Amino acid sequence: MVVLALSMGLVPTGGSAQEPARPRARDLGVAPGIFAPGRFNAITDVAGVKVGHTTVIEGDRVRTGVTAILPHEGNPFLDRVPAALHVGNGFGKLLGVTQLRELGELETPILLTCTLCVWKAADAMVEWMLARPGMAGVGSINPVVGETNDGGLNAIRERAIRPEHVRAALEGATSGAVTEGAVGAGAGTVAFGWKGGIGTSSRLLPPSLGGYTVGVLVQSNFGGVLQVLGAPVGKELGRYAFKGDVEDEKGDGSIMMVVATDAPLSDRNLERLAARAIMGLARTGSSASNGSGDYVLAFSTATGVRRAVAAPGDTSRASYMRATEELANDAVSALFQGVVEATEEAIYNSLFAATTVTSNGRTVQALPIEQVREILRKYGIAPR
């Protein structure tokens, strides 16, 4: 679900705010790796995971939004999932991660938004969480909110995110197909000099390798030298970091990557899984520049590794002892392969799906699909 916040208020829409529809990477024959995607080729192929967007469009200067990732159908505070963080380059304002690293668990949905709206989004999510059933008496909560800086296309100092935008993203989150491109937290982002945004992909391991699913969602807003399955698309199109002079555009920006899996992983192996997403990022042409915030958050939805919160006053042994079933170290390599593939494809999808946006006195063009087709053909990658 996408909700457009226009100057006249919140307007729910049944699909994407982008017209006309653009192809996903796989529609052009760009299918990284060896494993097949899940049904929707999205993070929501991991059962229980939901995604919601609020796209905020106000006048001719504000293009921003919120994207919410819910780990399961229940209350994540009361039924916590193990989680981990990997930092590729730490130029960012990722909220809530010291506790996440210390305890190795997630107790709220994950929100993505713009840099100067992180704290407003966090406050709104805390209010939303505290009002949920079973939360009476809760006196501490750790909201996890990531960001990229959309200040080129968005009047970022206006800090346009409001509580109703956050609630709409959380309450409108659904399973199934995920809208991509210039929506939600990707409304005003730029990647490789082209319009970036939200992208997602998944991989389904064969039964012989566990049959697990791994999904990735990205908020792309970074630079570098774009390549697609090795084809030097950025160079061919004449738009890339350091073109002409090292004082030119230096590939700065950020990317948030969220990884979900139904494999029973502890926070230790989730951190190892998150680290492999950086390899998928690198395949697209990023070099993780000085000014880039490159973050990966990973969590497992497997019921066998969940961490239920004991009821107040419950001092029974069952309240503080947990039995878990965890995938062995020797069994995680296929997941590592899957997350590299899904991250690479999610980034391509964020670019392919995005449309040209004019706002805040600037126009950022969408990646030119037909020219990309020709470049792929030139380098022996046969697009459809």
Phi, psi and omega per residue, in radians:
M1 nan 2.433 3.062
V2 -2.096 2.355 3.056
V3 -2.074 2.160 3.092
L4 -1.606 2.203 3.055
A5 -1.735 1.652 3.127
L6 -1.611 3.069 -3.092
S7 -1.096 -0.382 3.136
M8 -1.577 -0.017 3.076
G9 2.252 -2.932 -3.112
L10 -1.433 2.227 -3.134
V11 -2.177 1.874 3.122
P12 -1.258 2.493 3.079
T13 -2.216 2.764 -3.066
G14 -1.519 -0.106 -3.110
G15 -2.754 -2.624 -3.068
S16 -1.275 2.662 3.039
A17 -1.459 0.010 -3.046
Q18 -1.777 2.356 3.043
E19 -2.456 2.461 -0.098
P20 -1.377 2.955 3.129
A21 -1.143 2.495 3.120
R22 -2.015 2.749 -3.088
P23 -1.276 2.663 2.914
R24 -1.432 2.913 -3.096
A25 -0.976 -0.747 -3.073
R26 -1.141 -0.447 3.093
D27 -1.141 -0.389 3.115
L28 -1.737 0.171 -3.109
G29 1.443 0.169 3.117
V30 -1.572 1.680 -3.036
A31 -2.302 1.460 -3.039
P32 -1.068 2.454 2.934
G33 1.537 -2.831 -2.999
I34 -2.057 -0.378 -3.086
F35 -1.559 2.624 3.128
A36 -1.390 2.623 3.036
P37 -1.342 2.911 3.010
G38 -1.321 -3.059 -3.034
R39 -0.963 -0.768 -3.076
F40 -1.776 -0.049 -3.051
N41 0.868 0.919 -3.022
A42 -2.627 2.842 3.089
I43 -1.020 -0.448 3.134
T44 -1.297 -0.058 2.973
D45 -1.197 -0.314 2.989
V46 -1.369 1.997 -2.986
A47 -0.942 2.308 3.103
G48 1.660 -0.385 -3.117
V49 -1.306 2.358 3.119
K50 -2.214 2.646 3.117
V51 -2.278 2.375 3.056
G52 -2.334 2.544 3.111
H53 -2.135 2.540 2.789
T54 -2.168 2.096 3.097
T55 -1.747 2.165 -3.068
V56 -1.846 1.955 3.111
I57 -2.149 2.004 -3.125
E58 -2.307 2.019 3.133
G59 1.050 -2.521 -3.107
D60 -1.943 0.362 -3.099
R61 -2.266 -0.375 -3.058
V62 -1.867 2.085 3.033
R63 -2.447 1.670 -3.093
T64 -2.648 -2.890 3.134
G65 2.935 -2.980 3.137
V66 -2.347 2.398 2.972
T67 -2.140 2.286 -3.116
A68 -2.000 2.359 3.056
I69 -2.067 2.017 -3.140
L70 -1.748 2.255 -3.027
P71 -1.317 -0.418 3.113
H72 -2.883 3.139 -3.022
E73 -1.253 -0.408 -3.019
G74 -1.584 -2.775 3.119
N75 -1.583 1.967 -3.061
P76 -1.166 -0.323 3.086
F77 -1.283 -0.706 -3.103
L78 -1.487 -0.427 -3.120
D79 -2.271 1.470 -2.933
R80 -1.485 2.592 3.109
V81 -1.890 2.515 3.039
P82 -1.127 2.533 -3.054
A83 -2.647 2.814 -3.125
A84 -2.654 2.845 3.128
L85 -2.207 2.418 2.914
H86 -2.179 2.326 -3.140
V87 -1.892 2.050 3.029
G88 -1.398 -0.873 3.012
N89 -2.533 2.299 -2.885
G90 -1.675 0.545 3.125
F91 -1.488 1.421 -3.086
G92 -2.922 3.115 -3.068
K93 -2.185 1.005 -3.090
L94 -1.447 2.030 -2.988
L95 -1.619 2.414 3.006
G96 1.621 0.130 -2.962
V97 -1.542 -0.328 3.092
T98 -1.156 -0.742 3.098
Q99 -1.227 -0.664 3.115
L100 -1.036 -0.753 3.125
R101 -1.196 -0.690 -3.091
E102 -1.149 -0.779 -3.069
L103 -1.687 -0.324 3.138
G104 1.195 0.620 -3.128
E105 -2.639 2.738 3.137
L106 -1.902 2.316 3.141
E107 -2.136 0.130 3.017
T108 -2.442 2.923 2.879
P109 -1.043 2.917 3.036
I110 -1.756 2.237 3.057
L111 -1.896 2.494 2.973
L112 -2.088 2.456 -3.127
T113 -2.773 -2.809 3.117
C114 -1.625 2.815 -2.966
T115 -0.926 -0.915 -3.035
L116 -1.423 0.049 3.122
C117 -1.901 0.078 -3.107
V118 -0.955 -0.833 -3.016
W119 -1.307 -0.574 3.058
K120 -1.169 -0.736 3.112
A121 -1.127 -0.726 3.133
A122 -1.085 -0.779 3.140
D123 -1.065 -0.747 -3.140
A124 -1.145 -0.681 3.130
M125 -1.193 -0.647 3.084
V126 -1.063 -0.787 3.106
E127 -1.043 -0.733 3.134
W128 -1.135 -0.751 -3.139
M129 -1.158 -0.773 -3.099
L130 -1.112 -0.432 -3.133
A131 -1.468 -0.083 -3.085
R132 -1.366 2.699 3.121
P133 -0.990 2.471 3.097
G134 1.496 0.020 -3.058
M135 -1.762 0.069 3.121
A136 -1.048 2.317 3.123
G137 1.529 -0.102 3.108
V138 -1.192 2.198 -3.093
G139 -2.057 0.120 3.106
S140 -2.662 2.360 3.124
I141 -2.625 2.508 -3.034
N142 -2.022 1.555 3.126
P143 -1.241 2.390 3.110
V144 -1.922 2.033 -3.074
V145 -2.353 2.170 3.078
G146 -1.870 2.953 -3.047
E147 -2.712 2.794 2.780
T148 -2.374 2.797 -3.045
N149 -1.603 1.912 -3.121
D150 -1.749 0.482 -3.020
G151 -1.171 -0.156 3.059
G152 -1.276 -0.850 -3.119
L153 -1.690 -0.159 -3.059
N154 -2.161 2.361 3.036
A155 -1.267 1.405 -2.896
I156 -1.140 -0.494 -3.125
R157 -1.221 -0.252 3.068
E158 -1.303 -0.287 3.078
R159 0.827 1.094 -2.906
A160 -1.305 -0.183 -3.118
I161 -1.231 2.260 3.135
R162 -2.123 2.881 -3.096
P163 -0.964 -0.648 -3.117
E164 -1.168 -0.475 3.081
H165 -1.188 -0.749 3.131
V166 -1.149 -0.799 3.124
R167 -1.051 -0.713 -3.120
A168 -1.107 -0.700 3.111
A169 -1.160 -0.747 -3.127
L170 -1.192 -0.816 -3.059
E171 -1.394 -0.348 3.109
G172 -1.628 0.042 -3.114
A173 -1.139 2.399 -3.101
T174 -2.383 2.851 2.969
S175 -1.498 -3.097 3.102
G176 1.530 -2.712 -3.085
A177 -1.086 2.515 -3.126
V178 -1.962 2.247 3.073
T179 -1.216 2.371 -3.050
E180 -2.125 2.991 3.084
G181 1.643 -2.432 -3.025
A182 -1.457 1.093 -3.134
V183 -2.316 2.795 3.085
G184 0.913 -2.320 -3.128
A185 -1.179 -0.156 3.104
G186 -1.722 0.140 -3.048
A187 -1.031 -0.621 -3.051
G188 -2.074 0.290 -3.035
T189 -1.528 2.821 -3.106
V190 -2.350 2.330 3.140
A191 -2.325 2.234 -3.123
F192 0.991 0.462 -3.127
G193 1.494 -0.083 3.104
W194 -1.922 2.978 3.124
K195 -1.177 2.154 3.085
G196 -1.745 -2.775 3.117
G197 2.701 -2.581 -3.135
I198 -1.597 2.348 3.046
G199 -2.481 2.704 -3.114
T200 -2.614 2.763 3.103
S201 -2.866 2.904 3.125
S202 -2.564 2.887 3.028
R203 -2.400 2.412 3.127
L204 -1.951 2.044 3.135
L205 -1.319 2.539 3.095
P206 -1.158 2.765 -3.124
P207 -0.936 -0.622 -3.126
S208 -1.132 -0.333 3.112
L209 -1.902 0.280 3.059
G210 1.943 -0.360 3.124
G211 1.217 0.299 -3.091
Y212 -1.392 2.792 3.081
T213 -1.985 2.446 2.990
V214 -2.243 2.292 -3.135
G215 -2.216 2.649 -3.106
V216 -2.328 2.424 2.971
L217 -2.204 2.359 -3.128
V218 -2.159 2.659 2.939
Q219 -2.040 1.733 -2.984
S220 -1.607 2.242 -3.099
N221 -2.754 0.807 -2.981
F222 -2.295 3.104 -3.095
G223 -2.214 -3.007 -3.104
G224 2.452 -2.624 -3.136
V225 -2.114 1.734 -3.006
L226 -1.055 2.261 2.955
Q227 -2.308 2.523 -3.128
V228 -2.127 1.951 -3.043
L229 0.889 0.629 3.112
G230 1.608 -0.291 3.125
A231 -1.278 2.286 -3.055
P232 -1.372 1.215 -3.048
V233 -1.077 -0.757 -3.132
G234 -1.057 -0.785 3.118
K235 -1.135 -0.742 -3.130
E236 -1.119 -0.618 3.137
L237 -1.494 -0.118 3.100
G238 1.292 0.448 3.138
R239 -2.362 1.887 -3.106
Y240 -2.866 2.848 -3.117
A241 -1.145 2.550 3.080
F242 1.165 0.286 3.121
K243 -1.092 2.166 3.051
G244 1.474 -0.798 -3.031
D245 -2.761 2.480 -3.094
V246 -1.173 -0.249 3.096
E247 -1.518 -0.090 3.051
D248 -1.257 -2.990 3.128
E249 -0.855 2.215 -2.951
K250 -1.862 0.281 3.085
G251 1.402 0.262 3.132
D252 -1.241 2.934 -3.092
G253 2.355 -2.885 -3.087
S254 -2.614 2.859 2.994
I255 -2.530 2.326 2.978
M256 -1.789 2.274 3.112
M257 -2.153 2.181 3.118
V258 -2.006 2.193 -3.086
V259 -2.006 2.284 3.061
A260 -2.180 2.526 3.046
T261 -2.565 2.680 3.030
D262 -1.702 0.080 3.042
A263 -1.239 2.447 -3.108
P264 -1.347 1.544 -3.111
L265 -1.982 2.469 2.979
S266 -1.376 3.009 3.118
D267 -1.087 -0.506 3.120
R268 -1.100 -0.890 3.137
N269 -1.325 -0.386 3.009
L270 -1.149 -0.617 3.084
E271 -1.161 -0.661 3.081
R272 -1.137 -0.697 3.094
L273 -1.095 -0.779 -3.139
A274 -1.050 -0.662 -3.127
A275 -1.072 -0.570 -3.121
R276 -1.248 -0.386 3.088
A277 -1.066 -0.531 3.109
I278 -1.065 -0.545 3.107
M279 -1.159 -0.657 3.063
G280 -1.145 -0.690 3.067
L281 -1.046 -0.784 -3.114
A282 -1.080 -0.622 -3.116
R283 -1.089 -0.398 -3.124
T284 -1.501 -0.153 3.069
G285 2.005 0.109 3.075
S286 -1.369 2.551 3.003
S287 -2.064 0.248 3.088
A288 0.916 1.135 -3.040
S289 -1.117 2.983 -3.126
N290 -0.943 -0.733 -3.065
G291 -1.620 0.327 -3.099
S292 -1.839 2.301 3.019
G293 -1.720 1.848 -3.047
D294 -1.973 1.772 -3.015
Y295 -2.145 2.493 3.044
V296 -2.211 2.160 2.994
L297 -1.903 2.268 -3.121
A298 -2.241 2.486 3.084
F299 -2.527 2.756 3.094
S300 -1.989 2.366 3.128
T301 -1.678 -0.014 -3.070
A302 -1.020 2.296 -3.095
T303 -1.118 -0.500 -3.101
G304 -1.234 -0.208 3.110
V305 -2.028 0.101 3.109
R306 -1.128 2.800 -3.101
R307 -2.274 1.570 -3.129
A308 -1.233 2.529 3.118
V309 -1.566 2.279 3.136
A310 -1.183 2.575 3.079
A311 -1.130 2.581 3.114
P312 -0.939 2.289 3.110
G313 1.529 -0.134 -3.137
D314 -1.386 1.941 -3.135
T315 -1.975 0.274 3.140
S316 -1.161 2.796 3.111
R317 -1.011 -0.643 -3.127
A318 -1.113 -0.398 -3.109
S319 -1.343 -0.335 -3.113
Y320 -2.236 0.097 3.041
M321 -2.039 2.323 -3.122
R322 -2.254 2.394 3.008
A323 -1.840 2.235 -3.115
T324 -2.210 2.722 3.022
E325 -2.023 2.032 -3.030
E326 -2.066 2.455 3.082
L327 -1.127 2.362 3.140
A328 -1.178 2.675 3.115
N329 -0.949 -0.701 -3.091
D330 -1.164 -0.201 -3.062
A331 -1.815 0.120 -3.016
V332 -1.713 -0.135 -3.033
S333 -1.074 -0.659 3.126
A334 -1.136 -0.618 3.061
L335 -1.118 -0.681 3.098
F336 -1.043 -0.797 3.098
Q337 -1.048 -0.782 -3.111
G338 -1.088 -0.687 -3.096
V339 -1.270 -0.557 3.052
V340 -1.096 -0.835 -3.131
E341 -1.086 -0.810 -3.074
A342 -1.180 -0.631 3.110
T343 -1.150 -0.793 3.112
E344 -1.008 -0.826 -3.096
E345 -1.219 -0.614 3.105
A346 -1.067 -0.681 3.122
I347 -1.163 -0.780 3.067
Y348 -1.005 -0.772 -3.125
N349 -1.082 -0.624 3.130
S350 -1.104 -0.574 3.116
L351 -1.439 -0.799 -3.075
F352 -1.131 -0.626 -3.073
A353 -1.397 -0.395 -3.042
A354 -1.266 2.568 3.090
T355 -1.943 2.848 3.122
T356 -1.036 2.369 3.140
V357 -2.232 2.316 3.012
T358 -2.011 2.161 -3.128
S359 -2.945 2.693 3.040
N360 0.986 0.567 3.104
G361 1.362 0.290 -3.077
R362 -2.452 2.549 3.010
T363 -2.049 2.257 3.043
V364 -2.025 2.091 -3.063
Q365 -1.331 2.600 2.977
A366 -1.265 2.636 3.055
L367 -0.978 2.213 -3.066
P368 -1.304 1.830 -2.991
I369 -1.057 -0.793 -3.077
E370 -1.139 -0.653 3.080
Q371 -1.176 -0.650 3.081
V372 -1.103 -0.712 3.087
R373 -0.972 -0.812 -3.106
E374 -1.142 -0.679 3.113
I375 -1.127 -0.740 3.125
L376 -1.092 -0.718 3.085
R377 -1.081 -0.752 -3.127
K378 -1.000 -0.624 -3.102
Y379 -1.746 0.330 2.997
G380 1.390 0.290 3.061
I381 -1.835 1.862 -2.973
A382 -1.429 1.770 3.095
P383 -1.303 2.754 -3.140
R384 -1.435 nan nan
